[in-house]
Every structure is written in C-alpha cells, then in structure tokens.
Amino acid sequence: MKPMSQLMMATAAIALTAAGAASAKELKYAHFQAADLSSPKHAAALAFEACVEGKTSGSIDVQIFPASQLGGGSEIMEGLQLGTVQMAAIHDGPISAVYKPFSVLAMPYLFDDQAMAWSVMDGEFGDALNADLLAKTGIRSFGVADNGVRNFTNNVKPVAEPADMEGLKMRVMTAPVWVTLVESLGASATPVPWPELPGALQQGVVDGQENGVTNIVNASLYQHQKYVSLDGHVFSWHAYLMSDMFYQSLTADEQTAVSQCVEISKTIHRGMTAAQDANATAILSEKGMEVVPVSPEQKAMFREAAQPAVREYIVGEIGAEWPDRLDAAVAAYKAQ
C-alpha cells in the first residue's frame, strides 16, 4: 500500500500544481528593445518578472514580449485600453498620440540633467500627469524611466548649430509635436514608426533621426548614420503602463507586489540608460560615428530657435495648464 500512497500523493501534488498554474493571472508585458541584457528595457522587464512572480508565489504569470513582438506603439496603447495587453514600457510618441498632455514632455532644452528630470517626474507634476492619464484613458502609469537624452544623428553633415539642420530630412516619432520641434530648427520632418526606422535610414527615406544613445546602439542605427550631435534636446521617457482593467482584477497584495517591482525595474532602467548617456562620446565613437560636440553657446541657439515654437504648438493643442505646471515644477527644483 505504501507505494500506492506515495503515488496518490504525487498525483495530488501534480494536480494542485496544475490547478495553481491554471489560475495564474497572465500578464503580457510588451516592450520595444531587443531581448538582450544590455538593453535597459529588457533587463528591467526580466527583473520585474522575477520580482512579481516571486512576491506573488506565481499567482501572476509574467510573459515578456520584447522587440515589438506584439505590435508598434499605437497597437500597444490600444491593447492597454482594451486589456488585451496587460503591461508595457512604452515611449513618449505613442503615448502622446493617445493622451495629448504627455506631449508637454517634448518641450526641448528644459532639463539640465537626470537629477532634475527625475525629481520633476517623481514629484507632484508626475503624479498629477499619471492621475489624469488614468482618468482619460483607463491606462495606469507607475511612472517613467529614461528613454535617453535625445540627440540628432544624420548621414550627411556635422550639425553643431541650428543653421546646420537646413535641408536635412529627419525621422521623428509619430506625434505632431516632434514635427514642430524638428521643423523649428530648419529641417524637414517625417514621422516613422520605431520598427520601421532602421529600414528608412538604410534606404535613404530620411537622412537622420533623433534618439538617445541606448536606442542608437540597441537598434544598430549607427550602421546607417555617420554623425551624432550631442545637443540633448529632449529628455525622453519610457512610461511603465498597465491596463487598469487588469490592475483592478488583482488582489491588494498583488497590486502592492506590482508597484514594488516596478520601482525596482525603473531603478535598473534609469541607471543603465543614464550610464550610456554619460558615456555617449566613447560609446558612439567606438561604433564608428563622428561625435559633434555642442557648446553651451550653441545649445542656447538651439533652445532659442526651438523652445518658443514647440511651446506655442503644445499650448495650442492642450492649453497652457500642463506647460505652466511643468515650468513651475522646473522653477521649484531650481529654487531649492
């Protein structure tokens, strides 16, 4: 009888395990970088997966879909609203296309460094933006991590000041505010979805683009771009978003686990991206790009040309409330 008892116990254990697996809540997690530990998004996603599944004893089953496997930005934003995608780390452009106030973060030459940018986004301004996003779209934001300080690259000529942008065809993200930014500097702008960007550069559809070091390296954009200008025009963001329908289906303990694990993921993501930005010259030179330094005086020229035009556009689209709030948050930080 003993062997039979052991068999029955083993069978019961398997049945319980299977039942537990069947009842696990599936969390599809989309991002847009390569499935590589050198990619900040993927390293952060893997950390989130291990953290959540550990804290919830497997009651949440995190399934990571890197490299745009579930579609481009617009498809992911739609999926988050419908609940067919439970979570995503997604860049500013697609968010702004669905939730216009997010475009306020495209205000150029605003933040001096990561410390200022993180303080503003982790403070009252960021909290208010997150709350409004949830109310307007049904998408919950747990905050942002760095998408890199955006710099201009091209395959035609060095760009050190706005006059050098004249005649260039530049790819921008698929939100009109980015068209305004580039055109205010004298170049022409062509919106191109992220998955199509390498091909557009290779085929000469556009001469250049603007991105942070992480994305330039991660997508091998340096293979098709000779020059990079370290103007740092915008602190770009990846927002950690979740379908609120899915969030509300979680228990209180599961919600706490998700929030705690996102904080760990954001820390990893920010640190990796900020380190790459800080070492931009060395990293991109090693990839064969010619790095064009931009002096403070030249950066002031860029700011003078771009900031008024972009602010006017943003105010025209969303009103003055969010631009004024952002200006106040930056001023408060500088006054500390």
C-alpha positions as a printed NumPy array, in Angstrom:
array([[  0.   ,   0.   ,   0.   ],
       [  2.889,   2.324,   0.695],
       [  3.939,   2.673,  -2.954],
       [  0.3  ,   3.341,  -3.87 ],
       [  0.046,   6.021,  -1.173],
       [  3.167,   7.711,  -2.486],
       [  1.739,   7.574,  -5.989],
       [ -1.53 ,   9.107,  -4.834],
       [  0.331,  11.868,  -3.   ],
       [  2.464,  12.611,  -6.035],
       [ -0.613,  12.693,  -8.263],
       [ -2.352,  15.067,  -5.869],
       [  0.686,  17.339,  -5.812],
       [  0.796,  17.442,  -9.6  ],
       [ -2.925,  18.217,  -9.706],
       [ -2.521,  21.05 ,  -7.224],
       [  0.403,  22.485,  -9.2  ],
       [ -1.592,  22.294, -12.406],
       [ -4.561,  23.966, -10.754],
       [ -2.323,  26.743,  -9.461],
       [ -0.789,  27.269, -12.897],
       [ -4.24 ,  27.328, -14.481],
       [ -5.451,  30.01 , -12.072],
       [ -2.394,  32.242, -12.519],
       [ -3.21 ,  35.647, -13.969],
       [ -1.476,  36.134, -17.308],
       [  0.41 ,  39.414, -17.615],
       [  1.564,  40.125, -21.159],
       [  4.418,  42.651, -20.888],
       [  5.407,  44.419, -24.13 ],
       [  8.486,  46.488, -24.858],
       [ 10.425,  47.574, -27.914],
       [ 14.09 ,  46.8  , -27.308],
       [ 15.999,  43.631, -28.125],
       [ 15.804,  40.589, -25.852],
       [ 19.29 ,  41.217, -24.547],
       [ 20.554,  42.011, -21.053],
       [ 22.429,  45.013, -22.459],
       [ 19.015,  46.53 , -23.321],
       [ 17.737,  48.569, -20.352],
       [ 14.093,  47.776, -21.133],
       [ 14.719,  44.041, -21.268],
       [ 16.946,  43.904, -18.208],
       [ 14.261,  45.817, -16.305],
       [ 11.5  ,  43.57 , -17.646],
       [ 13.317,  40.417, -16.548],
       [ 13.805,  41.906, -13.094],
       [ 10.092,  42.722, -12.95 ],
       [  9.165,  39.188, -13.969],
       [ 11.337,  37.57 , -11.302],
       [ 10.217,  40.038,  -8.645],
       [  6.465,  39.771,  -9.294],
       [  6.377,  36.018,  -9.687],
       [  8.419,  35.648,  -6.509],
       [  6.359,  38.07 ,  -4.426],
       [  3.056,  36.574,  -5.587],
       [  4.185,  32.923,  -5.418],
       [  3.344,  32.593,  -9.086],
       [ -0.228,  33.898,  -8.913],
       [  0.795,  36.336, -11.665],
       [  2.427,  34.788, -14.725],
       [  4.564,  37.471, -16.434],
       [  5.18 ,  36.85 , -20.129],
       [  7.643,  39.25 , -21.747],
       [  7.27 ,  40.185, -25.418],
       [ 10.332,  42.233, -26.483],
       [ 11.302,  43.818, -29.801],
       [  7.784,  44.942, -30.836],
       [  6.521,  41.349, -30.961],
       [  3.002,  42.479, -30.031],
       [  2.998,  45.382, -32.486],
       [  4.015,  49.023, -32.678],
       [  3.263,  51.785, -30.238],
       [ -0.289,  52.503, -31.393],
       [ -1.222,  48.811, -31.228],
       [  0.18 ,  48.502, -27.71 ],
       [ -1.636,  51.604, -26.471],
       [ -4.882,  50.231, -27.915],
       [ -4.169,  46.86 , -26.306],
       [ -3.669,  48.502, -22.915],
       [ -7.014,  50.267, -23.214],
       [ -8.796,  47.089, -24.306],
       [ -6.994,  44.917, -21.772],
       [ -5.515,  42.576, -24.407],
       [ -2.06 ,  43.759, -23.364],
       [ -1.684,  43.982, -19.608],
       [  1.542,  45.985, -19.302],
       [  4.09 ,  47.841, -21.398],
       [  7.162,  50.009, -21.146],
       [  6.44 ,  52.403, -23.985],
       [  7.996,  55.57 , -25.36 ],
       [  6.623,  59.087, -25.413],
       [  5.45 ,  59.345, -29.028],
       [  2.696,  56.704, -28.961],
       [  1.552,  57.876, -25.528],
       [  1.192,  61.452, -26.781],
       [ -0.868,  60.237, -29.742],
       [ -3.442,  58.727, -27.341],
       [ -3.078,  61.105, -24.392],
       [ -2.141,  64.55 , -25.694],
       [ -0.964,  66.146, -22.407],
       [  2.013,  63.754, -22.404],
       [  3.377,  65.776, -25.327],
       [  4.296,  68.514, -22.827],
       [  7.401,  66.42 , -22.11 ],
       [  8.619,  67.136, -25.638],
       [  9.441,  70.679, -24.518],
       [ 13.049,  70.992, -25.72 ],
       [ 16.131,  72.04 , -23.76 ],
       [ 14.196,  72.06 , -20.48 ],
       [ 16.046,  69.808, -18.013],
       [ 19.699,  70.358, -17.129],
       [ 20.406,  66.776, -16.109],
       [ 18.893,  63.477, -14.971],
       [ 18.639,  64.601, -11.345],
       [ 16.36 ,  67.471, -12.318],
       [ 14.324,  65.379, -14.739],
       [ 13.774,  62.529, -12.259],
       [ 12.846,  64.917,  -9.443],
       [ 10.18 ,  66.602, -11.561],
       [  8.726,  63.351, -12.885],
       [  8.715,  61.667,  -9.458],
       [  7.097,  64.665,  -7.778],
       [  3.743,  66.416,  -7.807],
       [  3.89 ,  67.135, -11.539],
       [  4.418,  63.489, -12.472],
       [  1.745,  62.33 , -10.019],
       [ -0.798,  64.727, -11.494],
       [  0.024,  63.648, -15.059],
       [ -0.359,  59.977, -14.104],
       [ -3.721,  60.603, -12.447],
       [ -5.028,  62.457, -15.491],
       [ -3.783,  59.741, -17.848],
       [ -5.704,  57.128, -15.857],
       [ -8.881,  59.202, -15.775],
       [ -8.802,  59.98 , -19.502],
       [ -7.633,  56.628, -20.95 ],
       [ -8.094,  53.817, -18.45 ],
       [ -4.336,  53.232, -18.519],
       [ -2.478,  53.274, -15.209],
       [  1.063,  54.7  , -15.097],
       [  3.596,  53.682, -12.478],
       [  5.954,  56.454, -13.563],
       [  8.772,  56.74 , -16.042],
       [ 12.299,  55.609, -16.745],
       [ 14.762,  57.077, -19.192],
       [ 14.446,  56.602, -22.931],
       [ 17.702,  58.512, -23.176],
       [ 18.618,  62.127, -23.731],
       [ 17.7  ,  62.648, -27.367],
       [ 20.39 ,  63.769, -29.814],
       [ 20.333,  64.358, -33.554],
       [ 22.108,  61.965, -35.918],
       [ 22.395,  62.095, -39.691],
       [ 24.366,  60.692, -42.599],
       [ 25.015,  63.949, -44.476],
       [ 26.966,  66.523, -42.453],
       [ 28.056,  67.57 , -38.949],
       [ 25.409,  69.549, -37.074],
       [ 26.65 ,  71.908, -34.367],
       [ 24.049,  74.697, -34.557],
       [ 20.55 ,  75.223, -35.962],
       [ 21.76 ,  76.533, -39.326],
       [ 23.373,  73.144, -39.96 ],
       [ 19.943,  71.447, -39.863],
       [ 18.848,  73.199, -43.054],
       [ 17.999,  70.745, -45.819],
       [ 18.081,  67.577, -43.713],
       [ 15.229,  65.06 , -43.822],
       [ 14.782,  63.866, -40.236],
       [ 12.723,  60.97 , -38.895],
       [ 10.591,  61.824, -35.88 ],
       [  8.243,  59.85 , -33.625],
       [  4.616,  59.533, -34.676],
       [  3.237,  62.553, -32.832],
       [  2.935,  66.038, -34.402],
       [  4.857,  67.815, -31.637],
       [  8.062,  66.165, -32.858],
       [  7.444,  67.518, -36.353],
       [  7.21 ,  71.006, -34.87 ],
       [ 10.47 ,  70.551, -32.965],
       [ 12.487,  69.489, -35.996],
       [ 10.927,  71.994, -38.386],
       [ 11.575,  74.854, -35.941],
       [ 15.275,  74.109, -36.442],
       [ 15.088,  74.279, -40.247],
       [ 14.952,  70.578, -41.179],
       [ 12.022,  68.664, -42.69 ],
       [ 10.349,  66.032, -40.523],
       [  8.952,  62.626, -41.465],
       [  7.085,  60.551, -38.843],
       [  8.248,  56.926, -38.98 ],
       [  7.181,  54.175, -36.522],
       [ 10.039,  52.781, -34.45 ],
       [ 10.126,  49.285, -36.044],
       [ 10.492,  50.857, -39.495],
       [ 13.269,  53.295, -38.601],
       [ 16.379,  51.18 , -39.427],
       [ 14.978,  50.423, -42.882],
       [ 14.095,  54.076, -43.501],
       [ 17.672,  55.105, -42.693],
       [ 19.223,  52.306, -44.733],
       [ 17.086,  53.109, -47.775],
       [ 17.666,  56.862, -47.521],
       [ 13.994,  57.675, -46.953],
       [ 15.319,  60.024, -44.267],
       [ 18.814,  61.463, -43.713],
       [ 18.731,  61.282, -39.955],
       [ 16.768,  60.856, -36.762],
       [ 16.851,  61.779, -33.08 ],
       [ 17.25 ,  59.328, -30.209],
       [ 19.214,  58.58 , -27.084],
       [ 22.4  ,  56.517, -27.011],
       [ 20.538,  53.426, -25.811],
       [ 18.278,  53.294, -28.848],
       [ 21.031,  54.244, -31.29 ],
       [ 23.07 ,  51.285, -30.077],
       [ 20.231,  48.859, -29.389],
       [ 18.737,  49.214, -32.883],
       [ 22.175,  49.473, -34.57 ],
       [ 21.223,  52.864, -36.028],
       [ 24.931,  53.763, -36.084],
       [ 25.302,  51.423, -39.063],
       [ 23.389,  53.924, -41.195],
       [ 24.381,  57.222, -39.514],
       [ 27.772,  58.933, -39.654],
       [ 27.286,  61.998, -37.429],
       [ 25.791,  62.453, -33.967],
       [ 25.33 ,  65.89 , -32.407],
       [ 25.216,  65.895, -28.613],
       [ 22.65 ,  68.678, -28.302],
       [ 20.482,  66.809, -25.753],
       [ 17.313,  68.497, -26.936],
       [ 14.781,  66.389, -25.017],
       [ 14.85 ,  64.066, -22.014],
       [ 12.82 ,  61.24 , -23.464],
       [ 10.857,  58.759, -21.398],
       [  9.61 ,  55.193, -21.255],
       [  6.438,  55.047, -19.203],
       [  5.553,  51.915, -17.23 ],
       [  1.896,  51.45 , -18.114],
       [ -0.715,  48.881, -17.13 ],
       [ -4.269,  48.232, -18.234],
       [ -6.362,  49.441, -15.316],
       [ -8.854,  46.655, -16.021],
       [ -6.081,  44.178, -15.292],
       [ -4.842,  46.123, -12.277],
       [ -8.322,  46.15 , -10.748],
       [ -8.531,  42.369, -11.198],
       [ -5.557,  41.897,  -8.866],
       [ -5.769,  41.354,  -5.133],
       [ -4.444,  44.066,  -2.825],
       [ -1.29 ,  42.023,  -2.193],
       [ -0.752,  41.521,  -5.926],
       [ -1.195,  45.245,  -6.577],
       [  1.41 ,  46.01 ,  -3.918],
       [  3.813,  43.489,  -5.448],
       [  3.411,  45.038,  -8.905],
       [  4.044,  48.559,  -7.576],
       [  7.119,  47.49 ,  -5.617],
       [  8.561,  45.539,  -8.532],
       [  8.039,  48.412, -10.972],
       [ 10.121,  50.613,  -8.674],
       [ 12.97 ,  48.106,  -8.863],
       [ 12.622,  47.894, -12.644],
       [ 12.631,  51.678, -13.064],
       [ 15.809,  51.969, -10.994],
       [ 17.592,  49.419, -13.178],
       [ 16.256,  51.007, -16.36 ],
       [ 17.22 ,  54.548, -15.356],
       [ 20.696,  53.573, -14.219],
       [ 21.569,  51.666, -17.379],
       [ 20.277,  54.374, -19.708],
       [ 21.838,  57.263, -17.762],
       [ 25.211,  55.493, -17.786],
       [ 25.032,  55.17 , -21.552],
       [ 24.11 ,  58.839, -21.948],
       [ 27.004,  59.886, -19.701],
       [ 29.404,  57.894, -21.87 ],
       [ 27.884,  58.901, -25.205],
       [ 31.106,  60.126, -26.792],
       [ 33.064,  56.97 , -26.01 ],
       [ 30.231,  54.568, -26.892],
       [ 29.272,  56.151, -30.216],
       [ 32.854,  56.841, -31.296],
       [ 33.596,  53.172, -30.746],
       [ 30.678,  52.363, -33.06 ],
       [ 32.306,  54.446, -35.807],
       [ 30.229,  57.609, -35.516],
       [ 31.696,  61.08 , -35.649],
       [ 30.624,  62.813, -32.436],
       [ 29.909,  66.531, -32.854],
       [ 30.15 ,  68.406, -29.528],
       [ 27.634,  71.198, -28.925],
       [ 28.89 ,  74.063, -26.759],
       [ 26.669,  75.818, -24.179],
       [ 26.505,  78.817, -26.512],
       [ 25.395,  76.626, -29.436],
       [ 22.868,  74.841, -27.238],
       [ 21.421,  78.228, -26.325],
       [ 20.956,  78.877, -30.052],
       [ 19.049,  75.598, -30.39 ],
       [ 16.918,  76.476, -27.361],
       [ 16.113,  79.942, -28.687],
       [ 15.052,  78.511, -32.055],
       [ 13.043,  75.512, -30.837],
       [ 11.517,  76.152, -27.435],
       [  9.1  ,  79.009, -28.293],
       [  7.759,  77.197, -31.377],
       [  7.25 ,  73.914, -29.552],
       [  5.649,  75.602, -26.551],
       [  3.267,  77.507, -28.822],
       [  2.307,  74.265, -30.548],
       [  1.78 ,  72.408, -27.275],
       [ -0.335,  75.202, -25.795],
       [ -2.397,  75.247, -28.983],
       [ -3.03 ,  71.516, -28.652],
       [ -3.573,  71.03 , -24.932],
       [ -3.862,  74.516, -23.423],
       [ -1.463,  76.242, -21.046],
       [ -2.213,  74.215, -17.897],
       [  0.343,  71.424, -18.358],
       [  3.115,  73.599, -19.82 ],
       [  2.634,  76.03 , -16.923],
       [  2.701,  73.168, -14.404],
       [  5.894,  71.828, -15.935],
       [  7.537,  75.271, -15.923],
       [  6.555,  75.677, -12.259],
       [  7.982,  72.269, -11.326],
       [ 11.3  ,  73.094, -13.033],
       [ 11.415,  76.507, -11.377],
       [ 10.705,  74.921,  -7.966],
       [ 13.551,  72.454,  -8.455],
       [ 15.99 ,  75.215,  -9.415],
       [ 14.942,  77.264,  -6.391],
       [ 15.893,  74.516,  -3.912]])
